[in-house]
Amino acid sequence: MLKRLTIALALPVALLLTLPAHAAVKASDVIGRSIDGFIRPAYAQLHDRAAALTTSVKTLCAAPSDANLTAARSGFSEAAKAWSSVEIIAFGPIRVGNRFERMLFWPDRKSIGLKQVQAALAAKDPAAADPAQMAGKSVAMQGFGALEYVLFGADAETLAGQDGAYRCSFGAAIAGNIETMSGEVKAEWDDPDGFAKTWSNPAGDNPVYRTGSEAVTELMGVFINGLEMIRDVRLKGFLGNSPDTDKPKQAIYWRSQGTGASLAANLDGIDRLFQSSHLIDALEPDARWIGESIHIQLTNGVAAATSASGPIDKVLADTGRRKQLEHFALVTSSLSNLFGTRLSGEFGLTAGFSSLDGD
């Protein structure tokens, strides 16, 4: 499970970061650019794709067919990529009401969600197919993991015919729940008096961020914790030290063949957030290489993950494509050093992070 990043601050209490004299960058500006340049647009995209997903599943339910099943599955893949891009923002409104876990209960090492979804399908539980009751069900049944099984798991082909009526209603309830949550989170980030205001206006009377350094520490935590999650949980959860230790069915979105696309979207989200923040503007000229290297490495990581798209078992069985995943691991390790040591050091931050436990 992901824990909150802990960074020991070597900064004096101030609203300006302790940076080179020529680059007196306000923390509030850095955070404001991050919100307007990435977070709000990313959640808007998620909400749009979630709405399209709901529509496609409801269309499938109303008119079961192979074509409509294909469209619903495509809608799932697009919404899952949008979530993968913004899920690095693991704080703020997404944490209210367990939304983060409800969106994606993963990793599910004990297959809790899988068993609950299978049980609901077997019993044709009417509560699970009721949109009004979905938000009160187990968190493991409410999000992308559950919907992936409904659309791509065992017997999902029944969705193309009348025999899949209950299964489709269940899927529509999950899709609608994802749409509702994404809309709520978007609205809360858009609220001019909401969390965005709290984060971008650090002050002594701010209940969450008293100083500019605390606000920027939250941003740095997105990069550092996000990379650790992507590499150590997402990638190493299925990529072994050798081909005979790979576990393709432990990969996220393996049923929908979306593993590589999700990993690529994770890094793309980090890159878009980093570029939007303009943190590079706060560096001395002779340290600008750090920001440039970060962007290059993120671009390389996205390319490596994209080249590993498709059925993950076939990717792992292909020596050349598997090497792309190994390269992806090296890129994320390099990025962890660039963010956690190089960039943090330039900002006077000492990153002491071990954000993953063994649960």
C-alpha positions in Angstrom: 0.0 0.0 0.0 1.2 3.5 -0.8 2.2 5.7 2.1 2.6 9.4 2.1 6.1 10.7 1.2 8.2 12.0 4.0 10.7 14.7 3.1 12.9 16.3 5.7 13.0 20.0 4.8 16.2 22.0 4.9 14.3 25.1 3.9 13.6 28.1 6.1 9.9 28.9 6.7 9.0 31.1 3.7 6.6 31.4 0.9 9.4 31.6 -1.6 11.5 28.6 -2.3 15.1 29.0 -1.3 16.5 29.1 -4.8 19.1 31.1 -6.8 18.6 34.8 -6.5 17.9 35.2 -10.2 15.0 32.7 -9.9 12.8 33.8 -7.0 10.0 31.4 -7.9 6.9 31.5 -5.8 5.7 28.1 -4.6 2.2 29.3 -5.2 3.0 29.9 -8.9 4.5 26.4 -9.2 1.5 24.8 -7.7 -0.9 27.0 -9.6 0.7 26.0 -12.9 0.6 22.3 -11.9 -3.1 22.5 -11.2 -4.2 24.5 -14.3 -1.7 22.9 -16.6 -2.2 19.3 -15.8 -4.4 18.3 -12.9 -7.6 20.0 -14.0 -7.3 19.1 -17.7 -6.4 15.5 -16.7 -9.4 15.1 -14.5 -11.6 16.7 -17.2 -10.3 14.2 -19.7 -11.0 11.3 -17.2 -14.6 12.5 -16.7 -15.2 12.8 -20.4 -13.9 9.3 -21.2 -15.7 7.9 -18.2 -18.9 9.4 -19.5 -18.2 7.9 -22.9 -17.6 4.6 -21.3 -20.9 4.7 -19.5 -22.7 5.5 -22.7 -21.0 2.7 -24.6 -21.9 0.1 -21.9 -25.5 1.2 -21.7 -25.7 1.0 -25.5 -24.3 -2.6 -25.3 -27.0 -3.4 -22.7 -29.8 -2.0 -24.9 -28.5 -3.7 -28.1 -26.2 -6.6 -27.4 -23.9 -7.3 -30.3 -20.3 -8.0 -31.1 -19.8 -4.5 -32.5 -21.3 -2.9 -29.4 -19.1 -5.1 -27.1 -16.1 -4.0 -29.1 -17.1 -0.4 -28.6 -17.6 -0.8 -24.9 -14.2 -2.5 -24.5 -12.6 0.3 -26.4 -14.3 2.8 -24.2 -12.9 1.0 -21.2 -9.4 1.1 -22.5 -9.6 4.8 -23.2 -11.0 5.6 -19.8 -8.4 3.3 -18.1 -5.6 5.2 -19.9 -7.0 8.5 -18.7 -7.1 7.2 -15.1 -3.5 5.9 -15.5 -2.4 9.4 -16.4 -3.9 11.1 -13.5 -3.7 8.4 -10.8 -0.3 9.8 -9.8 -2.3 12.6 -8.0 -2.9 10.4 -5.0 -4.0 13.2 -2.6 -6.6 15.8 -2.4 -10.2 15.2 -3.5 -9.4 11.7 -4.8 -8.8 10.6 -1.2 -12.2 11.8 0.0 -14.6 8.9 0.6 -12.1 6.3 -0.4 -12.4 7.3 -4.0 -8.8 6.4 -4.9 -9.4 2.7 -3.8 -12.9 2.7 -5.3 -11.5 3.8 -8.7 -8.9 1.1 -8.8 -8.5 -1.6 -6.1 -5.0 -2.8 -7.1 -2.9 -4.6 -6.4 -5.4 -7.2 -5.3 -3.0 -9.8 -4.1 -5.6 -12.0 -2.4 -8.0 -11.6 -5.3 -10.7 -10.1 -3.1 -12.2 -8.0 -5.9 -12.1 -10.9 -8.3 -13.9 -13.2 -5.9 -16.6 -10.6 -5.1 -17.2 -9.8 -8.7 -17.5 -13.5 -9.6 -19.8 -14.1 -6.7 -22.1 -11.2 -7.8 -22.2 -12.6 -11.4 -22.9 -16.1 -10.2 -25.7 -15.0 -7.9 -26.9 -12.2 -10.2 -26.9 -9.9 -7.1 -29.5 -7.2 -7.9 -27.8 -4.7 -5.6 -24.6 -5.0 -7.6 -26.5 -4.0 -10.8 -28.3 -1.1 -9.2 -26.5 2.2 -9.9 -28.0 3.7 -6.7 -26.4 1.0 -4.6 -23.1 0.6 -6.3 -21.3 3.3 -4.2 -22.2 1.3 -1.1 -20.7 -1.9 -2.3 -17.2 -3.1 -1.5 -14.5 -0.8 -2.8 -13.1 -3.8 -4.8 -16.3 -4.0 -6.9 -16.6 -0.3 -7.8 -13.9 0.6 -10.3 -11.7 -0.3 -13.2 -10.5 -3.7 -11.9 -14.1 -5.0 -11.5 -15.3 -3.5 -14.8 -12.3 -5.0 -16.6 -13.4 -8.5 -15.5 -17.0 -7.9 -16.5 -16.0 -6.8 -20.0 -13.0 -9.0 -20.6 -13.1 -11.9 -18.1 -14.4 -15.4 -18.3 -17.7 -15.6 -20.2 -17.6 -12.0 -21.1 -18.5 -13.0 -24.7 -22.1 -13.5 -23.4 -22.4 -9.7 -23.3 -22.9 -9.8 -27.1 -26.1 -11.7 -26.6 -29.2 -11.8 -24.4 -27.6 -14.2 -21.9 -25.3 -11.4 -20.8 -28.2 -9.1 -19.6 -27.4 -9.2 -15.9 -23.6 -9.0 -16.5 -24.1 -5.9 -18.7 -26.3 -4.2 -16.1 -23.6 -4.9 -13.5 -21.0 -3.4 -15.8 -23.2 -0.3 -16.5 -23.5 0.3 -12.8 -19.7 0.2 -12.3 -19.1 2.4 -15.3 -21.7 4.9 -14.0 -19.9 4.9 -10.6 -16.6 5.6 -12.2 -18.2 8.5 -14.1 -19.8 9.9 -11.0 -16.6 9.8 -9.0 -14.5 11.3 -11.7 -17.1 14.1 -12.0 -17.0 14.8 -8.3 -13.2 14.9 -8.2 -13.2 17.2 -11.2 -15.7 19.6 -9.6 -13.8 19.7 -6.4 -10.5 20.6 -8.2 -12.4 23.2 -10.2 -13.9 24.8 -7.1 -12.2 28.2 -6.6 -12.6 27.8 -2.9 -11.7 24.2 -2.7 -8.6 22.1 -2.3 -6.8 23.8 -5.2 -6.9 27.1 -3.3 -5.6 25.4 -0.1 -2.7 23.8 -1.9 -1.7 26.9 -4.0 -1.9 29.3 -1.1 0.4 28.2 1.7 0.2 30.4 4.8 0.6 30.3 8.5 -3.2 29.9 8.9 -3.5 27.3 6.2 -4.5 24.0 7.9 -2.6 21.8 5.4 0.3 23.8 3.9 1.8 26.4 6.2 4.8 27.1 4.0 5.7 27.2 0.3 8.2 24.4 1.0 5.4 22.2 2.3 3.3 22.8 -0.8 6.2 22.0 -3.1 7.1 18.9 -1.0 3.6 17.6 -1.9 4.4 18.1 -5.6 7.8 16.4 -5.3 6.0 13.5 -3.6 3.9 13.0 -6.7 7.0 12.4 -8.8 9.0 10.3 -6.3 6.2 8.1 -5.0 4.7 7.8 -8.4 7.9 6.5 -9.9 8.3 4.0 -7.1 4.8 2.8 -7.5 5.2 2.4 -11.2 8.5 0.5 -11.0 8.2 -1.5 -7.8 4.5 -2.3 -7.7 3.2 -2.1 -11.3 6.2 -3.4 -13.2 8.1 -5.7 -10.8 4.8 -7.2 -9.8 4.9 -9.2 -13.0 8.3 -8.7 -14.6 10.7 -11.2 -13.0 14.5 -11.3 -12.8 14.4 -13.8 -15.7 11.7 -15.0 -18.1 10.9 -18.1 -16.1 9.9 -15.9 -13.1 7.6 -13.6 -15.0 4.0 -13.5 -13.8 1.9 -12.1 -16.7 -1.4 -12.6 -14.9 -0.2 -10.4 -12.1 0.1 -7.5 -14.5 -2.4 -4.7 -14.3 -5.1 -4.7 -17.1 -3.7 -8.0 -18.5 -7.2 -9.1 -19.4 -7.8 -6.0 -21.5 -4.3 -6.1 -23.0 -3.7 -2.6 -21.5 -0.6 -3.2 -19.4 1.9 -1.4 -21.6 -0.6 1.4 -22.4 -1.2 2.0 -18.6 2.5 2.1 -17.8 3.1 4.6 -20.7 0.2 6.8 -19.5 1.6 6.7 -15.9 4.9 8.2 -17.1 3.2 10.5 -19.6 1.2 12.0 -16.7 4.4 12.6 -14.7 5.9 14.3 -17.8 2.9 16.5 -18.4 2.8 17.5 -14.7 6.5 18.2 -14.6 6.4 20.3 -17.8 3.3 22.2 -16.5 4.9 23.1 -13.2 7.9 24.8 -14.8 10.1 23.6 -11.9 13.0 23.8 -14.3 12.7 27.6 -14.3 13.7 27.6 -10.6 17.1 26.0 -11.3 20.4 27.7 -11.8 21.5 27.7 -15.5 24.2 25.1 -14.8 21.6 22.8 -13.2 19.0 23.0 -16.0 20.3 19.8 -17.4 18.4 18.0 -14.6 15.1 19.2 -15.9 16.0 18.4 -19.5 17.2 14.9 -18.6 14.0 14.2 -16.7 11.9 15.1 -19.8 14.1 13.0 -22.1 14.0 10.0 -19.7 10.2 10.3 -19.3 9.9 10.3 -23.1 12.1 7.3 -23.4 10.1 5.5 -20.8 6.8 6.2 -22.5 8.2 4.9 -25.8 9.5 1.7 -24.1 6.1 0.9 -22.5 4.3 1.7 -25.7 6.4 -0.7 -27.6 5.4 -3.4 -25.1 1.7 -2.9 -25.7 -0.6 -5.8 -26.4 -1.2 -9.2 -24.7 1.4 -9.1 -21.9 2.1 -12.8 -22.0 3.1 -12.5 -25.6 5.2 -9.4 -24.8 7.1 -11.3 -22.1 7.6 -14.3 -24.5 9.2 -12.0 -27.1 12.9 -11.4 -26.1 13.1 -8.0 -27.8 9.8 -6.6 -26.4 10.6 -8.0 -22.9 13.9 -6.0 -23.1 11.8 -2.9 -23.5 10.2 -3.5 -20.2 13.7 -4.1 -18.6 14.7 -0.8 -20.2 11.6 0.8 -18.7 12.7 -0.4 -15.3 16.2 1.2 -15.8 14.6 4.5 -16.9 12.3 4.7 -13.9 15.3 4.0 -11.6 17.2 6.8 -13.3 14.3 9.1 -12.9 14.0 8.3 -9.2 17.6 9.5 -8.8 17.0 12.6 -10.9 13.9 13.6 -8.8 14.8 12.2 -5.4 18.4 13.2 -5.3 19.4 15.7 -8.0 16.3 17.9 -8.2 15.5 17.6 -4.5 19.1 18.6 -3.7 18.9 21.7 -5.8 15.8 22.7 -3.9 17.4 22.0 -0.5 15.1 19.1 0.1 16.4 15.8 1.5 14.2 13.0 0.3 14.0 10.2 2.8 11.4 8.0 1.1 10.4 4.4 1.4 6.8 4.7 0.5 5.8 1.1 -0.1 5.1 -1.5 2.6 4.6 -5.2 2.2 0.8 -5.3 2.3 
